[in-house]
């Protein structure tokens, strides 16, 4: 059996993490089995259809790097791949007529007011909520024909069996049983003639030869309708795989507070597609060993198995995503990193995201200014166009300390700003400049090294280290810290960063001299 899976989004909103995981599992499974991945647009809800949403899916999956074998944008033998177009061609009309002829579907003519009154009656009398037949499930042909002749609008409902145990087989959970008497009769064809998901998706899955249906576990409650439809038509049902729910680290439903957001926002935040796919794949799937890092997509494809999907909730951990992304960054050359940053800025959504960014700061944390974040990354790329070699050296020193591509804007700022524009942390200067009697002599030493040739344009980090340690040995100080920390603050404006001697080798004597001169003005 050739594996055929489908990703079938409804274009009514943005592509979020749950949908990305579904299509990623589809993609990995299809590639692992040498099968086909189909994109089908389920746009039968015309009141909520948004063409921009469909483009969102296309743009997002293009960036993520998921290729489809069939779909509205690549064609295929089962076209059209938009359900609205399939409905216009009469594909569903044939099958609903067959279902009615077999007695498994019926027309129902209740008005919205009558349905509301039915619901109120059920609530008052503590009855199960839903449509269990009303006046039309067993209506005579004459009554139905009279209603049609009067021009009454109607829907077509699935006639669920009664007094029966419906058994759905799920690959992850095994046998799931439902009491048919608790299941209302769902609408298959709406009053506007468009099919609902419950009907169109199952018909299309059959006609397109879908072998496995991967979807979220929220669809378990409606799976008996779908399973029963296949039985009513006499079709072989696909293998249903209901993927586990995604929760935050606190075990609660995933929300924006946990980091859940539009998938393209992760791109704008500087997460690379390889790291994101690696991270998403491990939410609810266990490879069978302790491995967490898949640097090559082919390794992830080879390792993937739907049999190892877990029934328990998968945890979304932003810290893990950041770690995986940082790991991938550290495997890249500075040239590769800069190319990724340049590509990131070339994406229209990156600029749009940061220019419109609204932070929800945590307690005791400074709010993030999106325009400032964007400006720093843009400045980094601008400086790279002016002095690429120098910026590459800065990136090399900072790549060990970042978790995303966007972080390089802030991390590299002290390297690339003009010497007279360097920002100094007031707490850092207060601690390491104020009342430190030895600092003026230290600054004299650093200036002299820049002027007498001790520090040259090509001086390696080791020679900077030797010079600083030789000075320390003659300073009479007990520890190296009082030498290292004021020097770092003078050159970077802050107390943390890459190795002091490495950053000095990147800055070079001219910048060191200028920054020491400016720092000297801050001494009290």
C-alpha positions, -999 to 999 in steps of 0.1 A, spaced: 0 0 0 14 34 -10 11 59 18 -10 90 9 -16 116 35 -32 151 33 -29 184 50 -64 200 48 -65 234 64 -96 257 65 -84 291 53 -101 311 80 -71 323 101 -33 321 106 -12 290 106 -3 282 142 18 255 160 -8 228 161 -14 229 124 23 230 116 29 199 137 1 181 118 16 189 84 51 182 96 41 147 108 23 142 74 55 153 56 79 132 76 56 101 74 51 105 36 88 109 30 98 81 53 74 57 34 81 70 0 45 82 -3 26 113 -13 16 144 6 -14 163 -7 -25 198 1 -63 202 1 -80 235 9 -112 230 28 -130 263 21 -166 253 22 -174 277 50 -178 307 27 -188 330 55 -154 327 71 -132 320 41 -103 344 38 -81 344 7 -53 360 26 -54 331 50 -48 306 22 -18 327 10 -6 326 46 -5 288 45 14 289 12 39 314 24 45 297 58 49 262 43 73 276 17 94 291 44 93 259 65 103 239 35 75 214 33 68 204 -3 36 189 -15 32 163 -43 -3 174 -51 -24 205 -44 -39 236 -58 -5 252 -64 12 222 -79 -17 203 -96 -22 166 -96 -45 138 -108 -73 146 -83 -78 182 -91 -94 205 -82 -80 206 -46 -102 234 -33 -134 220 -19 -154 250 -31 -143 242 -67 -151 205 -61 -185 214 -50 -190 236 -80 -182 206 -102 -209 186 -85 -186 160 -69 -204 160 -36 -239 161 -51 -234 126 -65 -224 111 -32 -251 128 -11 -277 116 -35 -264 81 -31 -264 84 7 -300 96 6 -310 68 -17 -295 43 7 -316 58 36 -285 71 54 -293 108 50 -324 130 50 -335 165 45 -344 186 75 -364 218 73 -363 233 108 -358 271 110 -332 286 132 -359 296 156 -372 260 158 -338 247 164 -332 272 192 -366 262 208 -355 226 206 -323 233 223 -340 253 251 -364 224 256 -335 200 259 -318 222 284 -349 227 306 -356 190 306 -319 180 311 -319 160 279 -288 155 256 -282 185 234 -283 182 197 -305 173 168 -317 137 172 -342 136 144 -369 162 150 -398 160 127 -378 150 96 -356 120 103 -385 96 96 -407 119 76 -427 105 47 -416 112 11 -449 131 7 -441 154 36 -406 161 23 -419 168 -12 -445 192 1 -419 211 20 -397 214 -10 -426 225 -31 -433 253 -6 -397 265 -11 -387 258 25 -349 259 29 -333 227 42 -301 210 52 -292 173 47 -283 154 78 -265 121 83 -289 95 97 -269 81 126 -277 45 136 -294 40 169 -290 14 196 -255 5 183 -220 6 196 -198 24 171 -161 14 173 -134 36 158 -99 23 155 -72 49 163 -35 41 156 -24 57 189 -52 48 213 -65 16 197 -102 8 200 -125 37 209 -162 30 216 -192 53 212 -229 48 221 -248 58 189 -277 70 210 -256 99 223 -247 111 188 -268 138 172 -274 137 134 -248 161 119 -254 183 90 -237 170 58 -250 196 33 -257 232 45 -287 253 34 -265 271 9 -257 237 -8 -221 236 4 -209 204 22 -197 205 57 -163 192 68 -179 160 81 -190 151 46 -166 167 21 -135 156 39 -145 120 40 -156 119 4 -124 135 -7 -103 112 15 -118 83 -3 -116 97 -38 -80 109 -33 -70 75 -19 -59 89 15 -45 60 35 -38 78 68 -56 108 84 -34 126 109 -52 153 129 -55 167 164 -72 147 192 -100 172 194 -114 154 164 -119 122 183 -154 132 194 -165 135 158 -147 105 145 -177 82 149 -195 103 123 -167 99 99 -162 62 105 -199 56 101 -199 75 68 -173 51 54 -194 22 65 -225 37 50 -208 40 16 -191 6 19 -157 22 17 -125 11 34 -118 38 61 -83 53 63 -61 48 93 -70 75 118 -41 90 138 -53 115 164 -22 134 175 -19 144 212 -28 179 224 0 204 229 3 221 263 27 246 279 54 237 305 28 242 332 6 215 317 -21 239 307 -37 245 273 -12 262 250 -15 299 247 4 330 236 18 333 271 36 299 266 51 312 233 25 299 210 21 322 181 17 325 143 43 302 127 57 331 105 63 350 138 89 324 148 107 332 115 106 369 123 119 362 158 150 346 142 143 309 146 155 289 117 133 264 99 155 234 106 155 241 143 118 248 143 110 215 125 133 196 149 116 212 179 80 207 166 86 171 156 95 162 192 62 175 206 42 143 211 66 120 192 94 100 207 122 87 185 129 57 208 161 70 223 175 101 240 183 119 209 170 155 206 191 171 179 185 163 142 209 185 123 199 169 89 163 167 78 170 133 62 179 119 96 146 131 110 127 116 81 145 82 86 138 82 123 102 92 121 75 66 128 38 73 135 38 42 157 59 62 182 34 91 185 24 94 222 -12 96 235 -2 119 264 0 157 258 31 171 242 49 199 259 58 232 242 89 246 257 103 278 243 136 273 262 141 241 243 134 258 210 158 285 218 184 259 228 180 239 196 182 271 175 213 282 193 229 248 188 222 251 151 237 286 150 269 274 166 274 248 139 273 275 112 301 296 99 299 334 103 292 337 66 263 313 68 249 331 98 251 365 81 234 351 50 206 338 72 202 372 88 202 389 54 175 365 42 155 371 74 154 408 67 144 402 31 112 385 43 84 411 44 68 396 75 100 402 96 98 439 92 60 440 96 63 418 128 88 440 146 74 473 135 40 463 149 53 443 179 35 448 212 52 433 242 36 416 271 65 420 296 70 397 325 74 411 360 107 429 366 117 428 329 121 457 306 95 458 278 108 449 243 108 477 218 101 460 184 113 489 163 146 490 184 151 452 179 146 456 141 168 486 139 197 469 155 195 439 131 192 462 101 222 482 113 242 450 116 235 442 80 242 478 69 276 476 86 282 443 69 278 460 35 304 485 46 329 462 63 319 426 59 351 411 73 348 431 105 311 422 110 319 385 104 345 386 131 320 401 155 294 374 146 320 347 152 326 360 188 289 363 196 275 331 181 282 311 213 259 334 233 228 338 212 196 318 208 182 334 177 193 353 146 177 384 159 199 383 190 229 392 169 216 427 165 219 435 202 248 412 208 270 427 181 260 463 187 290 473 208 313 460 180 298 480 152 286 513 167 307 544 163 330 547 193 314 579 205 279 563 203 286 533 225 260 530 253 274 524 288 254 506 315 252 530 344 254 502 369 285 488 352 303 522 353 293 528 389 307 495 400 340 494 380 348 531 375 337 549 406 362 549 434 386 525 416 419 542 422 438 518 399 416 524 368 433 556 355 467 539 354 450 509 337 436 532 310 470 548 306 485 514 299 458 505 274 463 537 255 500 534 255 497 498 241 476 512 212 500 540 205 534 522 208 525 492 186 520 466 213 484 463 200 484 461 162 458 456 136 466 419 133 475 412 170 459 379 180 439 373 212 468 355 228 490 386 227 463 408 242 460 382 270 497 381 276 499 419 277 470 422 302 484 395 324 519 410 324 503 443 335 484 425 362 516 409 375 532 443 380 500 461 393 502 448 429 465 437 427 455 404 442 431 393 415 428 397 377 391 408 379 398 445 388 418 446 355 395 426 333 361 441 343 370 478 340 386 470 306 355 452 294 332 480 305 354 506 288 354 487 255 318 473 255 297 494 279 286 463 298 299 436 321 291 405 300 300 394 266 325 372 247 360 366 259 378 399 267 409 391 247 390 378 217 369 409 215 399 431 219 415 414 189 383 421 169 381 458 180 417 465 172 439 493 186 421 523 171 387 514 186 403 504 219 421 538 221 390 558 213 368 539 237 393 541 266 395 579 260 357 581 263 356 559 293 382 581 310 357 610 310 334 588 332 359 584 360 351 603 391 
